[in-house]
Amino acid sequence: MDIKEVRSNAKERMKSFCNLCRECDGVWCAGQVPGMGGTGTGNTFKRNYEKLKELKVIMRTLHEVKEPDLTVQLFGEKLSFPGIIAPITGTKFNMGGFVTDEEYSKDIFEGGERSETLTMIGDTGDANCFHQGLEAMKNSKGKGIAIIKPRENDEIINRIKMAEEAGAIGVGIDVDGAGLVTMKLFGQPVGPKTEKDLKVLVNSTKLPFIVKGILTEEEVEICIRAGVAAVVISNHGGRCLNDTISAIEVLENIAEKYRDKITILADGGIREGVDILKFLALGAHGVLIGRPIIWGSIGGRGEGVHLILEMLKSQLYQSMILTGTKNLREVSKKILFR
């Protein structure tokens, strides 16, 4: 199996949910939530893609970098590259249902383990999705992180305990899911969190606690005061709030102020390895990869996920050579052109 076959299979199996467009820019799937698109007109999804593509890298070929080092340490684990599988659920109502959530969970842990990276599992209104992610985490040698919807604190803590029992190396919440349509459809309350709420959650576990869905410096400061281990600069893939800003637009300022105080991850529009390099050059310690992982699972199951990750890794390797980037500790804004 190769990437071309994986994509061809995924396109056939995701009819009416994802067209696997040549440019995955959010136009074809706009408004499809639940589904694969961005909320409303899809402008936030489109902005994520457009702002990332507007940022260019400068090619340099007169240097000594021939074998760049892609490895990185995150959450106490050495990863082969700084790409983490994003927390995604709801295969039936978001992806067309060719694979079940149980099968998808197995696929992402298989692919993540083979590519030596971390796998996040998600949470949604269907409780089975979270349980199946935990079961796959428990049965896999791969490293897992459980990301929970911003429910009431007691319910989040209950899920944290379940994740601990499954062997998770980290837990967290995606606060950008506070207004997610799919949760409303299931009649399950989610909402914003206060600094006090975060402190309670952080203190409920010894695992690193992650807050996903941050776009402002003020909220990073709140997370730091609450003892949060990592933030994910993200707008939930443009699937919650129409006409908001993208992570790539605020990442640089946030990283300049807080990179040495808290682990900073980011996501939004990553489709190839050079996209990862852009995020790193703006100060992220690592990135979350979402949509391509879905294509990998549906187009080629666990092997497909592995192939997608290896493709991104290979593209990142090439991009580092062609920008003179020796390792991830030395990636610089100097490679960027705006």
C-alpha positions, 0 to 999 in steps of 0.5 A, a space after each residue: 500500500 502507498 499514499 496514493 492508494 490510501 487517499 484513493 480508498 479514503 475518497 471512495 469511502 468518505 463520499 458526501 463527507 470528505 472529497 479529499 480535495 487537491 487543496 484541503 482548504 475547507 471550501 467543499 465541506 463548508 458548514 458540514 458540522 457534524 461532518 468534516 467541515 468548518 462551522 457556519 460558512 466555514 470561514 475559520 477552517 478556510 482561514 486556518 488553511 490560508 494563513 498557514 499557506 501565506 507563510 512561506 519558507 526560504 530555501 537555503 542550500 549552502 550549508 552543512 546540514 545533511 542529516 537533520 535530527 527530527 527527534 523531540 522530548 515531549 511529556 517525558 517521551 522521546 518522539 521520532 518527530 514532533 507530530 502528535 495524533 490529534 484527538 478525534 471521535 465520532 466516525 459515524 457522524 463526522 467521517 461517514 462510518 466506514 470505520 467504527 470508533 473502536 476500529 479508528 482507535 486501534 488504527 491510530 494507536 497502531 500507526 502512532 506506535 509504529 511511527 514512534 509518536 504520541 496518540 491522543 484520544 478524544 471525547 464526545 457525546 457518545 460515551 462509547 467513543 471515549 471508552 473505546 479510545 481508552 480500551 485501545 490505549 490500554 491494549 496498545 504499547 503506544 503512548 496515549 493522552 486522553 483529551 476530555 470535553 469541558 464538561 462539569 468538573 466532577 465528570 471530567 475528573 471521573 474520566 481522568 481516573 479512567 484514563 489513568 487506569 488505562 495507562 495514559 501518560 497525560 490528560 487534558 480538556 479541549 476548552 475550544 469544544 465549549 460550544 461544539 454542536 455535536 455535544 449539544 445534539 447529544 444533550 450534554 452540557 459543556 462550557 468555559 472554565 475558570 482558573 479555579 476550575 483548572 486548578 481543581 482539575 490539575 490537582 486531581 491527577 499527577 499526570 501532565 495536564 493539557 488545555 487545548 483551544 487557547 488563542 490569547 496570551 491572557 489565557 496562557 497566563 491563566 493556564 500557567 498560574 493553574 499549573 497546566 503542563 501544556 497548552 494547544 494553540 487551536 480553534 478546534 479546526 474551525 469547527 466551533 466558532 465562525 470568523 475567529 482567528 487561526 492559531 498560526 496568527 497568534 502563535 509567535 507572540 505567545 511563544 516569545 513570551 511563554 515558551 520557556 514557562 509551558 509546553 506549547 503545541 499548536 494545530 490548524 491546517 497541517 497537510 504536509 511536513 513543511 507545515 509542521 516546520 512553519 509552526 516550529 519556526 514560530 515557536 511551537 514545541 510540537 503540533 497536532 495532526 488531525 485530518 490526514 490521520 482520518 484519511 489514513 485510517 479510512 483509506 488504509 487502517 493502521 497501516 494507512 495511519 503509519 504511512 501518513 505519519 511517515 510521509 509527513 516525517 519524510 517531508 519534514 526531513 526534506 524541508 529541514 535539509 532545504 532550509 538549513 535546519 540542523 535540529 528542532 532545537 535550532 529551528 529559527 524564524 529566519 527560515 520564514 518569509 512573510 
